[in-house]
Amino acid sequence: MPDWMDETAIAFPNLGIYLENVPKSFSIFGFEIALYGVIIAVGVVLAFAVITRAAKKDGIDPDDFYDMGIWVLVFGILGARAYYVIFSWDYYKNDLLSILNIRQGGLAIYGGIIAGILTVIIWCRVKKKDMPAMLDLTFIGVLVGQIVGRFGNFTNREVFGGYTDNLFAMRLPVDAVRRRDISEELASHILEGTNYIQVHPTFLYESTLNLILLILLYNLRKYRKFKGELSLWYLGGYGIIRFFVEGIRTDRLKIPGTSLAVSACLGIGLFTAALAAEAVIRWKLKYKKNTM
C-alpha cells in the first residue's frame, strides 16, 4: 500500500484493497450530483420494492405505502436533518445557511425514525388504516434504506470510527474528511510521511448488522404474536446495533453539557422500552387467552 494516498482514494490495507478513484460527486451536463444523494435515492427505491412485496404477502394494499411513503420520506429527511443540526448547533449557529446544505451528509437516522413514526401515526389516523400493521412493514423498508444509505457515508468519507488495525481497517486521506471528525487519537496515529488516517469502517459494521436484522425480521414476521411486534423488534434490535456502533464513531452527537452520545443513549433506551413492551403485551395476551 502507498504511504501517500490520492484524495479520491480509499484503501483497506489488511484486505489488500486499494480503490484509486471513489468520487464524492459526478457531473452530468454541467450539473454536479452528489453520489451520497444518489445512493440515498437507490435505498428509497429498494425500500419501496421490499415493502410492497411484503405488503402483498400480508394482505395489505401496496398502494397505501406509496401514498403514505411520500409523506414519510419528506418528513423523515426533515427530521433527520433537524436532529443532526440540533445536536451540532455549535457548528451551525454562526452559519445558518449551511443548515440547508445536505450534500455533504448530516442526516441523523434517529431523527428520521422519530419523524417517520409520527408521520405514519398521523397518516393512519386520517386515512383510518391499521397503524401497527403499517408500521411493521414500514420498518422493514427503513432497514433496507439504512443498509444502502450507509454506503453514502462511505463515498462521503464520514461516519467512521477511531484507529484500528483489524482486518477491515480503512484508510482515508486526511484532506478528504472533515477536520472535526479527526479525533486526537486518530491524529496521533498519522505517521510521518503519510497523509491518511486508519479507521474502523463503522458504515460497514452497521450496514452488515442491519442486513442481519432485516433478514431476521422479514422471515420471522409470520411468527409475530400481535401487530406492531415487528416494530418492537426493529426498535430493540437497531437500538443495540446503534449503541455498539456509536461507541466506536468519532463524530458522535453529544447531549448538550455532557460527554454522552445522544444516539447511544436513545438506542439503549429504545432497546429497554421495546423489551419491556414486548414482555407486557405478551403477558396480557396470554392472560386474556387463559381467562376466556
N, C-alpha and C positions, 0 to 999 in steps of 0.2 A: 504494500500500500504506500502511496506517495506521502511524504511529510507535509507537502503544501498542496492544498486542495483548491480547485476552481470554485468560484462562488456558487455555481449551479450544481455542484457535485454533492452526492450523499453516499456514504460508504458504510458497510457492515464488515469490518476487518476480520472478525473471527469466523465469518461465513465465507470470506473470500469474495465479497460482492462490492464492486465499485461502480456506481451509477454516475456517468460523466455529465449528463445533462437532464436534470429534473427541474423544469421551469416552474415558476410561480404563476405565470400567465402566458397567454399567446395572443397573437393579433390576427384579426380577420377584417379585411377591407379597412384597415386603419383603426379599428376598434380594439382596445385592449380588454381581453376577457380573463378574469381571474380563474385559474384552474380550481381553486377552492370552491367557487360558486358552481362550477360545472359538476364537480363531484357531489356536492350537496344536492343538486338537481337530479343526478342519477340516483342517489339514495332515495329521494322522494318518489320517483317513478317506480323503482323496485318495491318500495314500501306499499304503494297503492296496489301493485300487482299481487303481492303476497296477501294483503288484507282482503282484497276482493275474492281471491281464490278460496281463502279460509271462510269468508262470509257465505259463499255458495254452499260449502260443505255443512255449515252450521245453520242453514236455512234463513239467512238474513239477506235482504236485498242489497247487492253490491252498490247500487246507485246511491244508497243512503250515505255511503262512505265518500263518494265523490262530492256530494252536496255538502257534507259536514267537513270533509277534508280540506277544502279551500280555506274555510274559516280557521280550522286548527292550524294550518300551515302559516297563515298570515299572523295570527296572534301568538303562535309558537315562536316564530322568529322575533317578533317584537319583545316577547317575554324573555327569550334567551339573551337578546341584546341588553335589555333593561337590567337583568340580573348581573350581567358582566360589568356594565357601567357603574351600577350602584356599589359594587364591591371593589371597583377600581377607580373610585371617584377622585382620588388624589392625582391620578394620571390625566383624567379628562376635565377636571374643573377649570383649568386655565385655557382649554381649547375645546369649547363646546361643539364646534362644527365637526370635530373628529369623531363625535359620537355617531354621526351618520355614516361614517366610513367603515363598512364591514368587509371590505375587500381583503384586508389583511387578517381576518379572523375576528375573534372577540365575541363569540356566541357561547353562552354557558348553557349546557343541556338541561340542568335542573330548572332554569328559568323558563325554558321552552316546555318542559314537562308540566310545571305548575300552571302556566298559561293555557297549555293544551287541555289539561284536565278540566279547568274551569270552562273552557270553550265547549267541550263535549257535554258537560253537565247542563249548561245553558241551552245548547242546541237541542239536546234530547228533551228537555222540559218544554221548549217551544214547539217542537215537532211531535211531542208525545211518543218518543221512541224508547226502547228498552235500554236505558243508560248503562247498567252494569255489563250487559252483553256487548254493547258498542265499545265500551272502554276496554274490555278484554281483547278484542281484535285490534283496537287502535294501538295498544301497547306492543302487539306483535309487529305492527308496522313501524312503530317508534324504534324498536330494536334493529330492524333492517336498516333504517335511516342512520342509526348510530354506527352500525358496523361499517357501512360505506363511508359515512361522513368523516370518520376519524382519519381516513386517508387524505382528506383535505388538509388536516393538521400536518400530515407528513409532507405534502408538497409545499406547505406554508412554513415549514421548519419551526413548528411551535408545539406546545403541549408535550414536552419531553421531560425526562427525569434527571436525577443527579448523575454523577460519574459512576461508570461501571465498566468492567472488562469481561462481562459474561458473554455467553455465546452470541447473544443478539445485540451486543453493544453497537451503537450507531454513531458515526462521526458526521458532524455538521460544521461547515466553515463559519468562523466567528462572525464574519461580515454578512452572513445570510440569515442570522437570527436577531431577535430583538434583544438589545443590551440588557434590559431589565429582567430577562429570563435567564441570564447567566449568573448563577449563584457564586458566592465566594468559593465554595467547594469546587465547582466546575472550573473557575478561573485558576485555582491553584494547581489544577491538573493539566493546564495548557503548557506543553513542553516547549522549551526554547527551540526556535527554528521551525515551529509548526503554526498553523493558523486555524486549528479546528478544536472543537470540544467533543468529548466522547461521552455519550449519554445512554440512559435507559430509553428505549423506544416505547414510551408508555401508550402511544397511539396504537401500537401493535398489540400490546398486552390487553388493553381494553377492548379492542376490536375482536380479538380472539375469544376472550371471556364472554363477550356479548353474543358471539356466534354460538357458543356452547349453550348459553341461556336461551337463545332463540330456538335452537333445536329441541331443547327440553320442553319449553312452553308449547311449541307448535304440536309436538307429538303427545304431550300429556293433557292437552286441553279437553280431550274426550273423557278424561277421568275426573274432571273437576266436579266437586260436590254441590257447588252453587255458582250462579252467575256473579261475576266480579272476583272470583277466586284467582283467575289468571292475572288480574290486575295486582292483587296482593303478592303473587309470586314474582311478578316483574319488579314491583317496588322493593320487595325484600331482597331479591337476587341482585338487582342492579345496585341497591344500596351497599351491599357487601363488596361488590366489584369496585364501586367508586371509592369506598373507604380505603381499599387496598391500593388502588392506583393513585389516589390523591396524596397518599403518604410518600410517594416517590417523586411527584412532579415538582418542578422548580417555580412554576407560575401559579401557585395556589392562591386563590382569593381568600382573604382573611376576614374574620368577623372584626369589625372596627374596634380598635383598642385592645385587641388580643393577638396571640400568635396562633389561634385556632383556625384551621382551614374550614370555611363555611360548608363546602360541599361534602367534606368528610363527616362533619357533624350531622349534616342533613341525611347523608347516606346511612349512617348507623342508627339515626333516629327513625328513618323510614323502615329499616330492617326490623327494628324492635316493634314499631307500631304494626307493621304487616304481620309479624309473627303473633302478636297479641290478638289482632283482629281475626286471624285465621283460627286460633285456638277457641276464641269466644264464639264465633259463628258456627264452627263445627260442633261445639258443645251444645249450643242452642238447637241445632238441627237434630242432634242425637237425642236430646231431652224431649223435643217435640215428637219425635218418632216413637219414643218409648212410652209417651203419655197418651198416644192416640188409641 
